[in-house]
Amino acid sequence: MSAVLSADGAIEAAQQRSEGVWHAAWRRFRSDRVGLASLVVVLAFMVLIALSSLGLVAKNWQAEVGVPDAPPTFMGPAAPQAASAIDVPKGPNVDLSDVDPLAPRYKEWDERAKKFQATETVKATTLPFGADRLGRDVLAKTIKGTEISVFVGVMAAVVATAIGTLLGAFSGFFGGKAGDLLEWLYNVFESIPGILLIFAFAAALNTRGVQSVVIILAFTGWTGMYRQVRAEFIKHRSREYVRSAEAIGASTMSRMFRHILPNVSHVVLVRLGLLVVNFIKAEVILSYLGLGVRVDQVSWGTMLADAQSELILGHWWQLASATLFMAVFVTAFSLMADALRDALDPKLRGLE
């Protein structure tokens, strides 16, 4: 009987040991409440971005729906004013023509003011985040700006991560002349200050738009990922599990991307989170200098640029709106990346 129990225990232990890397990582990630909550926030942003891109929300963000520079309000449209817009003295013997040549026009202007007021009352809507200097809804602008800024940051980070990971993996695993060539390319990019390199690529492309910003940031921001992935592959390529995979006939690509890459994925994810944050900041700089998104588009960068002139007049709501959305997304994305790093870190697997 004891032998049977021992055999069952051995089978159960073997099944636990054979649990896949990604399955085990997901199990550990679910136990991290902060990471799971951050994932929910990031997914909520992604849903909002999808709805915006489909035109279901913030479709008419360019429409002038309110009074210019209207402050945030939750009260809805104001009730029509009973009083006249122009207070004209009443009475049968009142004649201001002698002292005011415009007096005969007061009645006409008064009627126009009433009609305009009624029309604007119908058009007015609740603006919880206020209006900008053109009367556009700041909340709708922020949602549309979130779509563009997050798309730029995430897509540029993904492309830069793919470039840096591939080049770093080949350089670290193979070494030799191929590694020397890639090291030379890395040193060329690193020898130029990052902001100057971005401006050089922007001048070379000589175009503005979301695609241009993604290309510029991706092809100037892959070097940090390359350096870290290369160091990890150099460290892992001679370890026992890689040699064992080679002994059983695993191909070179299998050893690189099925055995080594999952064990260094925590480094890739952490760097990816940093790149998203850095690229969003870079988009702000490019849009502020006129090298980012087009004039007919909006992003967090253009909103922050517009808010600078508004702050002088005490109009803070556009800055607060863009900053709030940016802070929430960046914080949630960073916490999610940290949780994924902890879930995938090989050093933490032995503590379970």
Summary of the structure (lengths in Angstrom):
residues: 352
radius of gyration: 30.1
end to end distance: 29.3
largest distance: 120.0
contacts: 1057
relative contact order: 0.13
helix: 70%
strand: 1%
